[in-house]
Every structure is written in C-alpha cells, then in structure tokens.
Amino acid sequence: MNSTTIPSFIPRVLIPLVFVILTLMCVLFALGVIRPPTVEVTDLHDFEDNIYAGEMRPDTEEFVGPVRVWFATGDIYEGIMADGRFAGQGTFIDSDGWTFSGAFTQGRLSGEGSYEDSKGRYEGPFKNSLPEGEGVYHSTEGWSYTGTFKQGSLTDEGTFKFSDEE
C-alpha cells in the first residue's frame, strides 16, 4: 500500500458512522434538543404595555442586546439596548413621524447620527439627543445650512444655501 491509497475498511466504517451521526442529529433537532448555532431565537415580551422582541435579563428585567420595541404610544425602537436603555446603533421612530438614527449612549442620541421630520433632515453629531458640532440641515422648503450647531440650534458659524442659488 502506498501513501495515497485509503485502506478499504475506512469507507465501510466511516460512511455508516456518518449516517448514524447525521440521523441522530436530525432526531435531536426535530425534538428541539439541539438548535443550529446560526439561528437567533428572540422572545416577545409584554412589559409595561410595551412589546419587546429580544432578550430580557430575568434577574433585572432589563433588555440587553439587539431588540425591537413597539411602545404603547406607537413609537418604535430598533437597535441595541444595555442596562435597559438604548445603547449603540439604533433607530427610534416617533408616532408623530420623526426619526432618530445613530449612536445611542445611556438612552440618548450621542455621536454621529441623523434626525428627520416633516420639516427637514439633520446629519451630524449629537450630544444629549440634540445636534451639537459641525453638521448639515436640509429643509423641505429648499434651503440648507452647513455649519455649527449648539444645543440643537443653528449658530452664525455656518453658511445657508437657498434652492435658487447655483
């Protein structure tokens, strides 16, 4: 026997063994004993009149990790939660139609993100859920502002552009 030849008993033993293992795995999967590791199981929770899809820590009743929340008010949040608060990347859609998207820290938009409502769209940094720093606001009326925002307000450190300007 040379080094490239497979001994004849290996296929006779290996093929039935693989068949038995696969059959056993299928039976255990069908019974719910094992689950494939790529399947994410999320539970629905009715908590304080809100519906949460995600993982709740039973010891603190706080939601952690990726969640989707349908609030009783009609608002929706989809993103990450930590210690029961919005944390990390997420999107908050208010029932009145405005949307926050971006990085949340301790329940508030903080860092790069965007805000959009029926009047326009802001893109740039946030601090305590308010525009703060260098950003851009595009109004639905056709004008835009590029410059500095302070506690959610435009400053005189920027430029306006109107739709009739080239």
N, C-alpha and C positions, 0 to 999 in steps of 0.2 A: 504494500500500500504506500503510495507516495503522499506528499504533504497536502495535495489539493483534493484528495478523494475523501468524501464523507463516509464514515462507516455506515453500513447498511442498516444497523439496528436503530440509529438515531431517528430517521424519518418514521419508522414503525412505532417508536416510543413517543416521539415529540408531537406528532400530528394528533394522536388520540388525547394526549395530555392537554394540548392547547384547546381542543374541542371541549374537554371536560371543564376546563377553567372558564372558557367563554360561556358555556351553558350555565355554570354556577353563577357567574356574574349577571347574566340575564335574569335568572330566577331571583337573585337578591335585589336587583334593580326593580323588577316587577313588584316585589313585595315591599319596596320602599326602604329596605335595609341600607342600601348604598345609593348615592346620588352622584351623577357626574360632576367633577370639580368645576366645570365651566358654567354650570347653571347657577344663577343667582336667585335665591329664594327670598322674596320680600313679603312681609306680612302687612296686612291692613289693620290699622288700629283706629278705633273711635276714641278720641281723647279730648275731653273738654269741648265737645261739639265740633271738633275738627277731625278730618280724616287724614291719617298719616300712612304713607306707604314707605316702609323702611324698617330699620332695626331699632328697637327700644331696649335700653338697658333696664332689666327688671328691678335692679336694686335702687335706681334713682328715678325711674320712669322718664328718663331723658332720651331723646332720639339722637343717634350718632351715625355718621357716615352718610352715604347718598340717600336722600329722601325726596318724596313728593308730598306736599301738604295742600289739602283743599280746606281752606278756612271756612267757618260758618258764615263769615262776612262776604264770601265769594272770591276772596283773594286766593292766589296760588303761589307757592314757592317750590322751586325745583332746584336742588343743589345739595351742598354738604351741610351737615349740622354737627356741632360739637358742644357738649355740655348743655344741650337743649336750645342752642342758639344757632342762627345762620353763621356759617364759617366756611371760608374757602370760596371757590367759584359757585355762583348760583344766579338764579333769575327769579325776581319777585314781580308778579303781575297783579296789580291792584284791580278791584272790581270796577273802578271808575275808568279804567283803560290805560293808566300809565304803567311803565315798566322800568324796573331797575335791573341791570345785568352787570356782573363783575365780581370783584373780590369782596367778600364779607368778613368782618372781624367783630366778634362778640355781638352779632346781630345787626351790625350797621355796615353799610357800604363803605369800604375803606380801601383806597388804592385805585388802580385803573378800572374804569367801568363806563357805563352809559345809562342815560335816563331819557325816556321818550314818552311824550304825551301828545295830546291833540294840537298843541301849540308849537312843538318842535322837538329837537333831539340834541342832547349834550353828550359829548365824548371827551373823556379826560380823567384826571384824578379826582377822587372823593376823599373827604375826611368827615366822619360822623354823618354819613349819608348826604352830605352837601358838596357841590362842586368846589374844589379847592386847588388852586395852582393853574398851570397852563392847560387850557382846553379849548374846544370849539363848540359853538352852539349854532345850529341851523334852524331858523324859524320857518314855519309853514307859510309865513307871509312873504318869503322870498329873500330875507336878509340873513346874514350870518355874522358872527362875532368870533374872532380868534384872538385869544389873549388870556389875561389873568382873571381868575375867579377867586373871590374871598368870601367864605361862609355862605356860598350859594349865589352870590351876587356878582354881576359884571363889574369890572373896575375900569378906570380910564387908561389902563395899561394894555391896550389891545386895539385891534382895528375892526371896523364894521365894513361889510361889503353888502351892497344892495343889488337886487336882481337886475337892475337896469345898467349896472356897471360891467364893463368888459374885463 
